[in-house]
Amino acid sequence: MAGEVEILRAKLARAKAAKKWTDGAALGRAALKEEGRQESEAARRAEAAAKSARREARNRP
């Protein structure tokens, strides 16, 4: 269950970052767009790590 929570948190962070990224693009604010891109990449890495940890936990004997 804890693995699923971490994955959902990362997905929520990705959604928030995507909104920041698109808002920055729509408003023409490069700094906001770049911040959203960086947050999105960090959230993507966190999601991948959480999925990997969940996979490993399932495969443990």
C-alpha positions in Angstrom: 0.0 0.0 0.0 2.8 2.4 0.8 4.2 2.0 -2.7 0.9 2.9 -4.2 0.7 6.1 -2.1 4.2 7.1 -3.3 3.2 6.5 -6.9 0.1 8.6 -6.5 2.0 11.4 -4.9 4.4 11.4 -7.8 1.6 11.5 -10.3 0.0 14.4 -8.5 3.3 16.3 -8.5 3.6 15.6 -12.2 0.1 17.0 -12.8 0.9 20.2 -10.8 4.2 20.6 -12.7 2.5 20.1 -16.0 0.1 22.9 -15.1 2.9 25.2 -14.1 4.7 24.4 -17.4 1.7 25.1 -19.6 0.8 28.2 -17.6 4.3 29.5 -18.2 4.1 28.8 -21.9 0.7 30.4 -22.2 1.8 33.5 -20.3 5.1 33.7 -22.1 7.1 33.4 -18.8 10.2 31.3 -19.5 11.1 31.0 -15.9 7.8 29.5 -14.9 7.9 27.2 -17.8 11.4 26.0 -16.9 10.4 25.5 -13.3 7.5 23.4 -14.3 9.8 21.3 -16.6 12.3 20.7 -13.8 9.6 19.7 -11.3 8.0 17.4 -13.9 11.3 15.6 -14.5 11.9 15.2 -10.7 8.4 13.8 -10.3 8.9 11.4 -13.2 12.1 10.1 -11.5 10.3 9.8 -8.2 7.4 7.9 -9.8 9.8 5.5 -11.6 11.7 4.9 -8.3 8.4 4.1 -6.4 7.3 1.7 -9.2 10.7 0.0 -9.1 10.5 -0.4 -5.3 7.0 -1.8 -5.5 8.1 -4.3 -8.2 11.1 -5.4 -6.1 8.9 -5.8 -3.0 6.5 -8.0 -4.9 9.3 -10.2 -6.3 10.9 -10.8 -2.9 10.4 -14.3 -1.6 
